[in-house]
Amino acid sequence: MFCYIGGNENEGHFSLINQACSMFAHTNPLHMDVFPSVVRFEAEVVAMTAALLGSKEKSSGGQICGNMTSGGTESILLAVKSSRDYMKAKKGITKPEMIIPVSAHSAYDKAAEYFKIKLWRVPVDKEFRADSKAIKKYINKNTIMIVGSAPGFPHGIIDPIEELGELASSYKICLHVDLCLGGFVLPFARKLGYPVPPFDFTVQGVTSISVDVHKYGLAPKGTSVVLYRNHDIRKHQFVAVTEWTGGLYISPTIAGSRPGGLIAGAWAAMMSLGLEGYLENTKQIMEASKRIQKGIQEIPELFVIGRPDMSIIAFGSDVVDIFEVNDVLSSKGWHLNALQRPNSIHICVTLQHASVAQEFVKDVKDAFQTVKQNPGPMSGGLAPIYGAAGRIPDRVMVKDLLIDYMDGTC
């Protein structure tokens, strides 16, 4: 099972968050007056996360606020919804449009579909970063927001957030930064001396940020945070119903009732690890990432995509079918993500990989040689989705295939 927490040495951390979750399993922050402790936990998780991402800097505006959510997708959905309504109130936009790089998470497609927003996906540059010049060409009177990632999920590359911030500021539109992966690594990597470009609220123009606590924050699954530069933007996240016969109903997130136990677990994880714990974890993760990247780059027939900024390394090949390599790695117990455009696979390095980085590189070398010596069409693994020799079949067929597969799990 994929997990951001390491092996047996972290059993104590598992035990701690499980105990916190169980102690508050009956709580629901929707009822603030009944469960004040879990409401305070949420406020402190939000405040601690904001402190990591620039809330203490004068350039941030000093009003950063937000909520906990069920995950990165909900955080992104809420940021998009809030930006849409904020832009309607500020600029009267009633036919909203959103511009994102092709590398941005598919949650934006979901948000566009849910909230009736026209979505433009713009090609990235040669370094696989968001192309601010290309994005600028799509901005018009209906644009409500643009998006950057730090880093992007596919290739682990940080978009030029400062350039995007300048665009957002000059056109007076919103800029959301997806820090779901990087929020609990990049601030600490910067403290450790790694070259991390600006990515948070210290960048003028950034209006909202999403960051998952249940990834590198090592909190229980189902915990993320959405942050806003100020209350004027965040208030558009809320739904308030005043005329219902059941009384007043005010909800800040997509869910009404929320599991207070997960909030307590996230608070316990952050309080337990603290600054020193996250610094040590980040040191191990970044060092393992660099070892893996170096090892892959030493295999002549493989190439690393772009210049990874964090702990995600994507790689492909012009010699063999990289998806067949992935199938061989899967048979050895490794679980990598398959990517396309270009066809490639990536590893998201976590604490679990710190002690086995060299073993992974060796298995990649062996898998490559196995496929090179036994070329041919795929017979399993990713074949139903990607087709023989990595050819991408008809998009509608793939969509129907995936929906049918998910339907079968219900």
N, C-alpha and C positions, 0 to 999 in steps of 0.2 A: 504494500500500500504506500502511495506517495505521501511523504510527510516531511515537514520542514524541521522537525525535531530529530536530533541524533539518536543513537542506539541506547544501550543499557545504561550509559552514564547519565541519561536524562530521565530515568524512571522517576526520580524525585520531582521533576518538573511536571510530568504527567500526573503524578499523584496529587500535587498541589492544585492544579487547575481542575482536576476532577472533583476534588473535595470542595473547592469554591463553587463549582457548578451545582453540585448536589445540595449544598447548603442553601442556595437561592433558587432551586429548581421551581419553586411554587410562585415566584415573584413575577410581576408584570409592570414595567415602567409606564405603561399607559395610565395606570392608576397612581399618580405621583404622590397623592396624600396617603395612600395605604402602604406604599413601599418606598419610603424616602431614601433608604440606604442604597438601593440599586440605582435610583435616580442620581445620587451623588457619585456612585461608581462611574456611571456613564459620563457625567460632567468631568470627572477627573481623567478618564481615558481620553476624552476629546481634548482637554487642556494639555495633557502631557504630549499627545500627538502633535498638537498645534505648536507647542514649544520646540519640537524637533524641526518644524518646517517653517520657521521664521516669525512666529508670533511675537517674539521678544525684540525683534529688530524694528527700529523706527520706521523703516521703509515699508513695513507690513501694514501700517495703519492702526495696529494695536487693537482691532476689534474682531479678530478671527474667532469664528464660532462654528458649531456644527452638531452632528448627531452620529451615533453609532447605527450601523445597518447590518443586514444579514450577509453582506459580501460585496465584492467589488462591483458586480453588476448592478446591485441596488444603489450603491453609492453613485455610480455613473448615471443611472436613470434619474436619480433625484437631482443631481447637478444639472442635467440637461433640462429637466422639467422646471427647475428654479430659474435657470438662465432664460428659458423661453418666456416665462411669465414676467421676469424682471425686464426683459427687452420689450415686451408688450407694454408694460407700464411706463418705461422710460422713453421709448421711441415709437410706440404705437404699431409695432410690427405684428401683423395678423396672419401673414403667410411665411412662417419662419423657415430659415434654411441654416444648415450646419455644415461646416467644412472640416474634414478630417483627412490625415494621410492614410494611405492604404494599409499601413502597418498598425493603425489604431485598432483597439479591441472591438470585437464584433458586438459588444454590448451597446455600442452607439447605433448599430443597425436596429437593435431591439428598441432602443429609446426612440429612434426616428419613427419606427412603425407604431409604437404605443402612443406617441404624443403628436403624431401628424406633422412631422418636420421633414422637409426635403433635405436629403443627405447627398453631399458631394464627397466622393473619395478621390483624393488627389495623389498622383504618383510621388514616391519619395525620390531623393537625389541619389547620386552614384554611391554615396556612403550609407544608403538606406536610412537616412534621417529625413524628417519632415522637410519639405522644400517650401520655405516661406515665400519665395517669389512665385511659385506655382499656386500656392494657397491664395496669395493676394489677388490673382487674376479672377478668382471665383467670388470674391467679396462684392456684395451689392447691397441695395437698400433693405433687403429682407434677411440679411445675414444676422443671426443672433449670437453665434459663437464659433470659435475655432478650437482645435484640440492638439495637445502635444502629450507625449509619453516619456516617462523617466524611470526606467527604460521601457521601450516597447516590448510586448510579450514575445514576438517572433524571434528577434535577433539580439535582444539585450542592449540596444543602442539608445542613448538619450537624444531626444529631439532638441533642436536649438530653441530652448524655451525663451531666452532673451529676445531673439528675433521675433518669435511669435508674440511675446509680450508687447513689443513695440508696435506690431501690427494691430493687436487688440486695442491698445491705447489710442492709436491714431484714428481708428475707425469707431472708437467708443462701443466696442462689442465685448463679449465675454470670452475668456480663455480658461478652459479647464485643463488641468494637468493630471494625467493618470499616473499616480504614484503607487498603484496597488501592489506592484512588485517591489519598487525601490524605496518606499517610505521608511522601512525599518532597516535599510542597508546604507543608502547613500549618505544620510547625515553622519553616520558613524565612519563610513569609508573616508569621508572628507576629513574628519578628525584624525584619522589614521595616516593622512598624507596622500591618499590617492587623488589623482587629478579629476575632480568631479565638477563639471560646469554648473552654473546656477540653474536651479530647477524648482524653487519653492516660492513662498509668498514674498521673499526678498526681491523677486523680479516684478517690476511694475507691469501691470496688465493682467497678472494672474488673478482670476476672480474665484476659482474653486479648485479643490484638490480632492482626489479619492485615494485612500491608502488602506490596505488590508492589514489588520492586526493578526489575522489568522494565518498569514504567510510567515514572513521573517520576524514578525512580532511574537511568534510562538504562542499565540492565544488559541483557544478552542475554535474549531471550524464553525463559521457562521458569524464572524465578527469583523467588521470593517468600519471605517470612519469617513464621512464626507465633511469637508471643511469649506467655509466661505470667508472671503476677505472681510465682510461686514454683515451686520444684521439686515441691512436693506435688501441684500440679495437673498439671504437665508430665509426671510419671512415668506418668500414665494414658494418655499418647499412645503409649507404647512397646508393642510386642509382643515378648515374650520366650518362646522355646520351649526348654525344657531337656531334654526326653526324646527328641528326634529322634535317629535313628541317625546322622545326618550331623553331629552335634555340637551345640554351643550356637548358637542363632540369635536375635539381638536386632536389631530394626529400629525406628527412631524414626518413620518416615514410611510412607505408603501404599506407595510403591515400595520394593523391596528395593535392588537396584543403582540408583545414581543417577549422572547425568553430572557428573563432577568438573570438566569443562571449563566448564560453565555457572557453577559456583560460583566458579571462578577468574576468569571473565569479570565476574561481579558484583563481586568483590573489586577487580579492576582498575578498574572503572568508578567505584566509590566512592572509592578511593584517588586516582584521577586528578582527579576533579572537586573533592572536598573541600568544606568548608563554603563557601568563596568561590564555587566553581563552582555549587553548588546555589542559593546566594543570588541570583546573577546570573540563572540560568535562571528562578527563581521570579519575580523582578522582571519579566522580559520576559513571562512567561506571564500573570501577574496583570494587568499593564498592558494586554495585548492582550485579555484577558477583559473588562475593564471597558469598553474601547472597543467591543467587539462587543455587550455587553449594552446600553450606552447607545444604540448605533445601532439595535438592534432595538426598544428601547422608544420610539424616535422614529417608528416606523411605526405609525400609529394603529390599524390593523386587526389588528395582532399583539399578543400579550401574552406577557410572560415569566412563567414559572411560579415562584411564590414569590420568595424573595430569595436568589439563588445566593451561596454563601459562598466559592466557589473558582473553578475554571476550567471548569465545565460550565454551559452556558446552555441551558435548555429553553424552547421557545416554541411557541405554538399560535395559532389564529385562530377567531373566531366568524363570520367573513365568508366564508372560502374553505376548501376541503379542504386541510389542512396537508400531507397525504401527497402530494397533487399538487404542492405547492410543493417537497416533498422530491425528487420525481421530476425536476423541472426543475433543481434544484440538482445532482442526480446527473449530469445530462447536461452540466453545466458543470464536472464534476470534483470536486465536494465530496461527502464521504461522511459523512452524519449518521445517527444512530440514530433509528429510529421508536419512539415511546412510545404508551402508551394509558392511559386513565382519569386525566386527559383525553387525548384524541388530541393529540399534539404530536411535536416532533422536537428533538433536542439536538445541540449541537456540544461536543466535548471539546477544549478549546484546548490546544495543545502548542507547542513551540518553532517548529514549521513555520508556525504561524499568526501569529507575532509580526510578520512583515513584510507580511502580506497581510490584516490585520484589516479595513481599510477596503474592500478589494476584496470580501471576503466579505459585508460589510453591503450593499454595492451590489448584489451578485448576489442577495441575499435580497430586496431591494426590487424588483428586476427580475423575479424569479421570482414574487413575490406578484402583481405587476401582470399578468404573463402568465396566471396562473391566474384572476385576477379577470375579465380580459377574455375568457377562453375557458372558462367554467364547463362542467362535465359530469362524468360518471362516469370514474373512472380506467380506462385501457386497458392499463396495464402497471405496471412497478415493483412496488409493494406490493399491487396489486390481488388477487393470489391469496391473500394472507394476511389483509388487512383488509377486503376487499369494497368494493363501490361506495360512494362518499361516506363512506368511513371507518367503515361499519357493521361491527361485529365478528361474524363468523359463529359457528356452533356450535363450542364449545371442543373437543369430541371430534374434529370434522372437522379443525380446525386442527392438533391434536396429531398425527393420522394423516398429514396432509399434510406436516408438518415431518419426521416420522420417515421417511416415504417418500423425501422429498428427500435427507435425510442418508444413507439407505441407498444411494441412487443414486450417492453420491460414493465409496463404498467399493469 
